[in-house]
Amino acid sequence: MLTREEILQRNCTPIEDLIAEDFGEIGTPERNLFDLECDAFILGERLKEERLKAGFTQEEFAQKIGVTKSLVSKIEHGYSDIKLSALAKIFSVFGLSLGLSLRPQNNAHKNNAYNFA
């Protein structure tokens, strides 16, 4: 991974600068919303990947975890918040455990993470 200085030396713009330009600096309300939406999108993509690997349709998967097909679709596209109880059911269907990682929102403290697995 290139350092910020190496990226600038190549006359490129670091991705963080582009994100900050469009969504604000880390810690601003706009940036926090962007980061949350990114996390929801990534989680949805990962759940979709696992569902497909397991061979379930959205409808079959919804029945297995006790929600509607519509909700599964919304989750997979990052358009819906998900209850922790539903998330725990989803992970159990895939034989995965649900771990929790708590970290400060400010990247200046990114080394201070608290993991519960």
GIKASUL-V554059 format. One record per backbone hydrogen bond with DSSP energy under -1.0 kcal/mol. NH is the residue of the N-H (numbers start at 1). CO is the residue of the C=O. E is the energy in kcal/mol with one decimal. If there is no record, write none. Layout:
nh = [NH & NH]
co = [CO & CO]
e = [E & E]
This chain:
nh = [7 & 8 & 9 & 10 & 11 & 12 & 18 & 19 & 20 & 21 & 22 & 23 & 24 & 28 & 32 & 33 & 34 & 35 & 36 & 37 & 38 & 39 & 40 & 41 & 42 & 43 & 44 & 45 & 46 & 47 & 48 & 49 & 50 & 51 & 52 & 53 & 54 & 56 & 61 & 62 & 63 & 64 & 65 & 66 & 67 & 72 & 73 & 74 & 75 & 76 & 77 & 78 & 79 & 87 & 88 & 89 & 90 & 91 & 92 & 93 & 94 & 95 & 96 & 100 & 102 & 109 & 110 & 112 & 113 & 114 & 116]
co = [3 & 4 & 5 & 6 & 8 & 7 & 14 & 15 & 16 & 17 & 18 & 19 & 20 & 25 & 28 & 29 & 30 & 31 & 32 & 33 & 34 & 35 & 36 & 37 & 38 & 39 & 40 & 41 & 42 & 43 & 44 & 45 & 46 & 47 & 48 & 49 & 50 & 51 & 57 & 58 & 59 & 60 & 61 & 62 & 62 & 68 & 69 & 70 & 71 & 72 & 73 & 75 & 74 & 83 & 84 & 85 & 86 & 87 & 88 & 89 & 90 & 92 & 91 & 116 & 114 & 106 & 107 & 109 & 111 & 102 & 100]
e = [-2.2 & -2.4 & -2.4 & -1.0 & -1.9 & -1.9 & -1.6 & -2.7 & -2.6 & -2.1 & -1.8 & -3.3 & -1.9 & -2.0 & -2.8 & -2.1 & -2.1 & -2.9 & -2.3 & -2.5 & -2.3 & -2.3 & -2.3 & -2.2 & -2.7 & -2.6 & -2.5 & -2.5 & -2.3 & -2.6 & -2.3 & -2.3 & -2.3 & -2.7 & -2.6 & -2.3 & -1.9 & -2.1 & -2.5 & -2.6 & -2.1 & -2.0 & -1.7 & -1.1 & -2.4 & -1.9 & -2.4 & -2.4 & -2.7 & -2.6 & -1.4 & -1.5 & -3.0 & -2.4 & -2.6 & -1.8 & -2.4 & -2.4 & -2.1 & -2.1 & -1.4 & -1.1 & -3.0 & -3.6 & -4.0 & -2.1 & -1.8 & -2.3 & -1.0 & -4.1 & -3.9]
